[in-house]
Amino acid sequence: MIRKEIRICLGLAWIACQLHGLAASAGVIRVATFNVENYLDVATATRRAKSAEAQAKVCESILALKPDVIALQEIGSTNALLDLQARLKAGGLDLPFWHEVGAADSDIHLAALSRFPLTERRSHTNETFLLDGRRVPMKRGFTELGVAVTTNWDFTLIAAHLKSRVPSVEADEDEWRYEEALILRRAVERRLTANPDERLIVLGDFNDLIDSKPIRALLGHGKMALFDTRPAERTRDAAMARQVVWTDYYAKEDVYGRIDYIFVSRAMRSFWQKDETYVLNLPDWGLASDHRPIVAGFIAPDH
């Protein structure tokens, strides 16, 4: 059933394999995040199944990134995740380790694919908070994953998809997102309190701008503040004064904005590679999703 779409992905296979191999030998690992916009294999009452053309473009986008670890938002069933994993492997990118999280929003899930073993899997699917006197769930939960790059070097990945900007009859969407960000921040502080030198990456679709209340809360301050890697489009113009950093097109307001992020702890920042951190800019990017994927590179010792 997926043979036609796999053939489309194969066009980038050889290049992806070669560059990925070179990156590995140089000790660079790439960690990405991508909202794949309703990557459903079967339609639900409120969401359409992903078209064959859109599925192929998602595959092409991920192959172009060459990630070693990628967090995905808006994956449908487990079958949809495994279908994407198979397409990527056919295209030359083998990410054999996977994890999926389903929470209050049963149609779309969080997921991760990894080249490296996942040594810790802590999913938060029942987190709630009080808002206007009502108990409200964290819409899509979040997950904490241990990633073992080598036998003596690993890091922790926290992936999330915060409440969208779409208005809700249940509660104010902005306050809902803020409360979710606070829950996520508490998870960050628990880890950094236990180990201030933990190598931590916090990433995903946070659905708000960098100076918003939710993002400021998530970043924190002081010794436990997270650092914004701020991926930008790659350009050949070294003198370009303004970097292009938007990751999302929000059709309702007809605006482009940066709402997808890769944040890192102080310890992880020391391994960060700025020149391996960027927003992917492909022709016809919108066929895959209303988001563009982002990736950050890191140097892993003895990798």
N, C-alpha and C positions, 0 to 999 in steps of 0.2 A: 504493500500500500504506500510505502514511503519511498519507493525506488526512484520515482521521477524527481522528487525533491532532493534526494541524496546526490543524484547526478549533478544538480545545480550547485550543491556545496562542493563537489569534487574539484571544480575549477580552481579553487584556492588551496586545495589540499597540499600540493607539493611545496608551495611557498610557505604555508603555515608550518609544515613539518620542519623545513630547513631552518626557518627563523626561530622556531621554538627550540630546536636542538641547540642552536648557537646561543640562545639566551640562557638555557640551562647550563651549558658549559661555562658561561661567563659568571654564573652564580646569581643571575637576576631571576626573581620570581615575580609573577604578575598577579595581582588581586583585583578583581573587577566586580562591578554591580550593574545590573541591567533589569529595568522593568519591561518585561516582554509583552505587555498589554494583552491580557486575555489569551494566553497561550493554552487554549482549551481544545481538546480533541473531540469533545462532544458538547453541544450547546446546552445551556441551562435555561431556566425560565427568564433570566434577565441578561444573559451574555451569549453572544454568538461564538461558535467554534472558530478557531483561527483558520484563515484561508491557506491553501497550499502555497501561494505566492508569498504570503506574510511569514509562514513558517520557514520557507527557504531563505528569506531575507534575515530573519533572526539568526539562522545558522551561519549565513555569510558574515554577519556582523561579529559573532562570537569567534569565528575562525580568524577574522582579521585582527581581533584583539590578542589572540593566543594566550588566554589566561591559564594560570596554573590552578587558580581557585576563582570561582565566580558565584556571587549571590544573585538569585533571581527572584523577582517579584511578579505576581499575577500568573503563576503557573496553575494550571487546572488540576487534573487528577494525577496520581502517581504515574499512570500510563503515559500522560502527556510529557512528564519529566523524563521518563525512560526513553520515550520516542526521540526527544531532543538529544539526549545523551548518545543514542545510537547514531543519529545523523552526524553529530560532531565527530564521533569515532570514525565513521566512514569518510569524513573529510580530513582525517589525519590528526585530530585532537582527542586524545583518550583521557577522559576524566572519570575514572572508574568508581570513585567514592562519592556517595550522594546522601543527601538528607533533605527531608521535606517536613514542613510544619503547617498544620491547619488549625485555625482558631474560629472565632465567631463568624467570620465571613467564609462560608463553606464552599463558595464557588472558586475562589482563587487563593493560592497558598504561597508561602515563602519556600524557597528551596536553595540548595547549594550543590555545586558539582566541584570535585577536587581531584587533582592529580596525586595529592598526598593523603595518607590515612587520616581519618577524623578520630581523634583520641578521646574527645569529650563531646557529648551531645546533650545539651540542656535546653529543652524547649519550654517556652513560657506561653501557654495557650489559654490560661484561665485568669489572666491578670485583669483586675477590675479597679474602678475608682468611683468616688462619689462626685456627681456633678448635678447641681441644682436639686439636691435632695434625692437623686436617683442613682442606683448602682448601674454603672455603664461598663461594658467590657472593652478591653483593648482589642480593636477590630480584627487585627491579623496576627497578634502575638509577636514574639520575636524569638531568636535562637542564639545560643552561645555554643560555639564549636571550637574544639582544640584541633589545630592543624599541625601535624608532625612532619616538618620539612626534612629533617635528618634525625638521627638518633639523639643528637644533643642540641638541636635548635628547633623551636616551635613557636607558635603564636596563637592567640585567641582571636576568633572572629565573632563579632556580635552583629547580626543582620536583622534589619527591621523594615517594615513598610507602614509608616504612620498614616493616620486618618486622612483621607483625601479632602480637597477643598469643596467637594460637592456638598451642598446643603443637606442637612439631615433633619427629619422630624423628631428624632430622639433627643438631640441635644445640639448646642452650638458647635459647629464643626471645628472652629478655631480653638475653643476651649478644650474640646475633646482631644485634638492633636497635642495641645500643650500638656494635658495630663498624661498622655501616652509618652511624650518626651521625658517627663519627670520620672516615669517608671523605668524607662530605658537608662536615664542618667543614674538612678539608684543602683542599677545593675553594674554600671561602669564603676561607680564609687565603691561598691562592695569588693570588686576585684582589685582595684588599685589600693584600697585600704589594706587588704590582705597581702598584697605584693606591689609596692610602689614601682617596681621595675618590670612589671608584667608587660610583655609585648602584646599590644592590644590594637585591633582594627575595628572600628565601628562604622558600618556602611549601610547604604540602602536608599530607598525612596522615602525621604522625610517630608515631602509635600509642603515645604515652606521655604522662604528665602533666608539668606544668611543672617540678616539683621532682625529676624522675627523672634518673638518671645520663645517659641518652642526650640528653635535652633540655638539661641543663646543659652537656654537652660541646659540643653544637651552638651554643648561644648564645655560648660563649667568654667572654673577659673582657678588660679593658683597652681600648686604642684600637681593637681589632678586634672588640670585642663587638657582637653583634646586639641590636637593641631589639625587644621584644615589643609589637606594636600592640594586643594583647589585645581583639579584637572582643567586644562584648556586645550583648544584645538591646536594641533601642530601646524606651524606655518613656516614657509621658507624665508619669510621676510623677517630677518632678525631685528629690524628697526621698528617693527609694528608696535605701536604704543599701547593699543588696546587689545587685550586677550579676549577671545571668544570662549565663554565658559558655560553658556546655557545648555541645559540637558533636557528640557521638556517644552512641548508646545501645548498650551491649555486653550483648547478651541472655544470654550464658553466665553472667555474674556479676550480671545485673540491675542495672547501674549506668549512670549518665550521667557523662560526663567531657569535659574539653577536651583533645582530641588532635590537632586541626587548627589550624595556626598560620600567621600571616603575620609574619615577622621582617624587619627592615630594617637596613641599615648606617647608620652615623652620618650619612653624607652624604645618604642617602635620607630619613632621619628629618626633616630640615629642610623637606621638601616634604609631609610627612604631614599629613592632615586628620583629627583625632580624631572630629569630628562626622559624617564620611562613612565611618566604620569600624564594622562591626556584624556580628552573627550574624543571619541571616535566620530569622524565626520565622513560618512560614505554618501555617494550619490543615491538618491531615492531612499534616504534613511527612514523616512516616515512610513514606508511600506511595512517595515518590521514592527514599529511601535510609535507611540507618541513621545517616547523618551529616547534619548541617545545614551549608549553605554559609556561608562567611564572606567579607567583602569589606573592603578598605581603600581610602580615597581619598587622592589626592595632587594637589597643584597643580603643573601643568607650565607653566613660563614660556613666553610667546608661543604657547600652545596655542590 
